[in-house]
Amino acid sequence: MTSTILLTGGTGTLGSHVVPLLREAGSKVRLLSRHSRPSTDGIEYVTGDLLKGDGIDAAVNGAEIILHLAGGPKGDDEATRNLVRAAARAGVQHVVYISVIG
């Protein structure tokens, strides 16, 4: 069974390069996005906001791996805390955090 991989920042610059590689490898890909999108091309979209804490629990539910690629100059620490707390509650096995800020 293929692991579900959740990406934050999956629609951004870095994510746009990572998503096709995961799809080519046969991974189940789920993207957390602030904007509602239909799930297409084997990519599941979940609407949520890391900073506000909205939709995070639904996004992490069932994911075994999280690639946290989202970041911003304001509130990144709180957004990351929200994600990590939700991941811990859901029993996520691995969280990979990549930061390009600062």
C-alpha positions in Angstrom: 0.0 0.0 0.0 1.3 3.4 -1.0 1.7 6.0 1.8 -0.2 9.3 1.6 2.1 12.3 1.5 0.7 15.6 2.5 2.4 18.7 1.1 2.0 22.2 2.4 3.1 24.8 -0.1 2.4 22.3 -2.8 1.1 25.0 -5.2 4.1 27.2 -4.6 7.5 27.4 -6.4 9.2 24.5 -4.6 6.0 22.4 -4.4 5.4 22.7 -8.2 8.6 20.8 -8.7 8.1 18.2 -5.9 4.5 17.2 -6.8 5.3 15.8 -10.2 8.2 13.8 -8.8 6.0 12.2 -6.1 3.3 11.4 -8.7 5.9 9.8 -11.0 7.0 7.7 -8.0 3.4 6.5 -7.6 2.8 8.3 -4.3 -0.6 9.3 -3.1 -0.4 13.1 -3.0 -2.5 15.4 -0.9 -2.1 19.2 -0.9 -3.2 21.6 1.7 -4.3 24.8 0.1 -5.9 28.0 1.3 -8.0 28.0 -1.9 -10.5 25.4 -2.8 -9.6 23.3 -5.8 -11.0 20.2 -7.3 -9.0 17.0 -6.9 -7.5 16.1 -10.2 -4.7 14.1 -11.8 -4.3 11.9 -8.7 -3.8 14.9 -6.4 -6.2 15.3 -3.5 -6.7 18.9 -2.4 -7.8 19.8 1.1 -8.7 23.4 1.9 -7.2 24.9 5.1 -5.1 27.6 6.6 -2.0 26.8 8.7 -1.9 30.1 10.4 -5.6 30.1 11.4 -5.5 26.4 12.1 -8.5 25.7 9.8 -8.6 22.4 8.0 -5.3 21.0 9.3 -6.7 18.0 11.1 -8.6 16.9 8.0 -5.5 17.4 5.9 -3.2 15.3 8.2 -5.7 12.6 8.8 -4.4 9.4 7.1 -1.1 10.9 6.0 2.0 9.0 6.9 4.4 11.7 5.7 4.2 15.5 5.7 6.4 17.7 3.5 6.1 21.1 5.0 7.2 23.4 2.1 5.0 26.4 3.0 6.5 29.4 4.6 6.1 33.1 4.9 7.8 36.1 6.6 4.9 36.5 9.1 3.5 33.8 11.3 5.5 31.0 10.0 6.4 29.8 13.5 2.8 29.6 14.6 1.7 28.0 11.3 4.4 25.3 11.7 3.4 24.7 15.4 -0.3 24.2 14.3 0.8 21.7 11.7 3.1 19.8 14.0 0.5 19.6 16.7 -2.1 18.2 14.3 0.5 15.8 12.9 1.2 14.5 16.4 -2.5 14.1 17.2 -2.9 12.1 13.9 0.1 9.9 14.5 2.0 11.1 11.4 5.2 9.1 11.1 7.5 11.7 9.4 7.5 15.4 9.0 10.0 17.0 6.7 10.3 20.8 7.2 12.0 22.9 4.5 12.5 26.6 5.0 13.6 29.2 2.5 12.8 32.2 4.6 15.5 34.4 6.0 
